[in-house]
Every structure is written in C-alpha cells, then in structure tokens.
Amino acid sequence: MYPNLALTCTRCGADLASGDRKLSMRTPEGLRHAYECSCGAITITVSADPVPIAGEG
C-alpha cells in the first residue's frame, strides 16, 4: 500500500528508531507508539495490526 513509508520526525524529518519510542499503548482501534526525536518533537504512530508490545504476553 505504502512501499516507501518510513518512521521519521514530523518536525525535522530525522529517522526515528525503536530506541526513540517512549510510550506504547493499545486501544480498541489499534496500537499507538509515541517517539521523541532529539529535536524535541513527538511523533505518534498508529497500527491497526495487533503487534505484541515488549513485556506483554
């Protein structure tokens, strides 16, 4: 669907990695992750696929 989709900062465009993830939460609509960039911006992602969160199980 989106072959060139990348996880990047919404303010400065820097690539974000799993180590930048500060918060994860599951809602009925999907899994949300909050990433903090070194520039101070927060980027939120939403996934409709139920992917396990580390430590969940």
Secondary structure, DSSP 8 states (H G I E B T S, - for coil): --TT---B-TTT--B--GGGEEEEEEETTEEEEEEE-TTS-EEEEEESS----TT--
